[in-house]
């Protein structure tokens, strides 16, 4: 069993929350969801992916994505069978970085509006979801 200090973890959490940009040790895309000094704590479609949502998605039918085009918060997912899905995501910068940095399989879980790019998961909002851009809400609060 690995031993760790609660105090050291708290200090690390504070340091991480104060930094807007955190690189992964592997040099991969940033894992943090913070953008422009603001963070989103929503787990609604198009925002953060909750671990239970991810667990349900991974057990559901999946489809391979042939191509993904990101235009601001809108992403168009072209499926292998020729169909297209138009979804939204609150962090297009992170989504673009991951798509560019992680070559390989892109998998869509339509029943759970989930997108997996390598080890990274995105909770997307479908056209039918009541989705709001949290970036606009953060600017209106400032």
Secondary structure as the mmCIF struct_conf table of DSSP 4:
data_model
#
loop_
_struct_conf.conf_type_id
_struct_conf.id
_struct_conf.beg_label_comp_id
_struct_conf.beg_label_asym_id
_struct_conf.beg_label_seq_id
_struct_conf.end_label_comp_id
_struct_conf.end_label_asym_id
_struct_conf.end_label_seq_id
HELX_RH_AL_P HELX_RH_AL_P1 UNK A 6 UNK A 18
BEND BEND1 UNK A 20 UNK A 20
TURN_TY1_P TURN_TY1_P1 UNK A 25 UNK A 26
BEND BEND2 UNK A 27 UNK A 27
BEND BEND3 UNK A 29 UNK A 29
STRN STRN1 UNK A 35 UNK A 35
TURN_TY1_P TURN_TY1_P2 UNK A 36 UNK A 37
STRN STRN2 UNK A 38 UNK A 38
BEND BEND4 UNK A 44 UNK A 44
TURN_TY1_P TURN_TY1_P3 UNK A 45 UNK A 46
BEND BEND5 UNK A 47 UNK A 47
HELX_LH_PP_P HELX_LH_PP_P1 UNK A 48 UNK A 50
HELX_RH_AL_P HELX_RH_AL_P2 UNK A 51 UNK A 58
TURN_TY1_P TURN_TY1_P4 UNK A 59 UNK A 59
BEND BEND6 UNK A 60 UNK A 60
STRN STRN3 UNK A 63 UNK A 71
TURN_TY1_P TURN_TY1_P5 UNK A 72 UNK A 73
STRN STRN4 UNK A 74 UNK A 79
TURN_TY1_P TURN_TY1_P6 UNK A 80 UNK A 81
BEND BEND7 UNK A 82 UNK A 82
STRN STRN5 UNK A 84 UNK A 88
BEND BEND8 UNK A 90 UNK A 90
HELX_RH_AL_P HELX_RH_AL_P3 UNK A 92 UNK A 101
BEND BEND9 UNK A 104 UNK A 104
STRN STRN6 UNK A 106 UNK A 109
HELX_RH_3T_P HELX_RH_3T_P1 UNK A 110 UNK A 112
TURN_TY1_P TURN_TY1_P7 UNK A 113 UNK A 113
STRN STRN7 UNK A 114 UNK A 117
TURN_TY1_P TURN_TY1_P8 UNK A 118 UNK A 119
STRN STRN8 UNK A 120 UNK A 123
STRN STRN9 UNK A 125 UNK A 126
TURN_TY1_P TURN_TY1_P9 UNK A 127 UNK A 128
BEND BEND10 UNK A 129 UNK A 129
HELX_RH_AL_P HELX_RH_AL_P4 UNK A 134 UNK A 141
#
